[in-house]
Amino acid sequence: RDDRKDDRRDDRREARRDDRAAPRDGISLDEAVTRVRRDTGGRVLSAEARDGRYRIKVLLPNGAVRVINVDSRSGRMD
């Protein structure tokens, strides 16, 4: 009996984790960070969600710091 209760608790915890990781439409913050890192070759300094966009600060290989905005629905960078 207690094992079933623990299993249900684990299922709920896993469902909450999935909701944070991937929105229903568009891309997740983790996916956006991966794209920015891959496309720039830089090191991500910070990343946050803001108004339907992800704001990602990246240190480029040439030493410059750049802020890249990624639309959370389309995944487009600007």
C-alpha positions in Angstrom: 0.0 0.0 0.0 2.7 2.5 0.9 4.7 1.6 -2.2 1.7 2.6 -4.4 1.5 5.9 -2.6 5.2 6.5 -3.2 4.8 5.6 -6.8 2.0 8.2 -7.3 4.1 10.8 -5.5 7.0 10.1 -7.9 4.7 10.3 -10.9 3.4 13.7 -9.8 7.0 14.9 -9.2 8.0 13.7 -12.7 5.0 15.4 -14.3 5.9 18.7 -12.7 9.5 18.4 -13.9 8.3 17.7 -17.4 6.1 20.8 -17.4 9.1 23.0 -16.5 11.4 21.4 -19.1 9.3 21.6 -22.2 6.4 23.9 -22.9 3.4 22.5 -24.8 4.1 24.8 -27.8 7.6 25.9 -28.9 10.9 25.2 -27.3 12.1 24.9 -23.8 14.7 27.2 -22.2 17.2 24.3 -22.2 16.7 23.8 -25.9 17.2 27.5 -26.5 20.4 27.5 -24.5 21.7 24.5 -26.4 21.0 26.2 -29.8 22.7 29.5 -28.7 25.7 27.6 -27.5 26.0 25.5 -30.7 25.4 28.4 -33.0 27.7 30.9 -31.4 30.4 28.6 -30.1 30.3 30.6 -26.9 29.8 30.0 -23.2 26.3 30.8 -21.8 26.6 33.1 -18.8 22.9 33.4 -18.0 19.5 32.5 -19.3 16.0 33.5 -18.3 12.4 33.5 -19.5 10.8 36.9 -20.1 7.5 37.8 -21.8 7.4 34.8 -24.2 11.1 35.1 -25.0 14.3 33.7 -23.6 17.1 36.1 -22.8 20.4 34.4 -23.1 23.7 36.1 -22.3 26.7 34.4 -23.9 30.5 35.0 -23.9 31.7 34.7 -27.5 35.0 33.1 -28.4 36.4 36.6 -29.3 35.7 37.7 -25.7 32.6 39.8 -26.4 29.5 39.4 -24.4 26.2 39.3 -26.3 22.6 39.0 -25.3 20.6 36.9 -27.6 16.8 36.8 -27.5 15.0 33.6 -28.6 11.3 33.4 -29.2 9.9 30.6 -27.0 7.3 29.6 -29.6 9.2 29.7 -32.9 12.7 29.2 -31.6 13.9 32.1 -33.7 16.9 34.0 -32.5 17.5 37.8 -32.8 
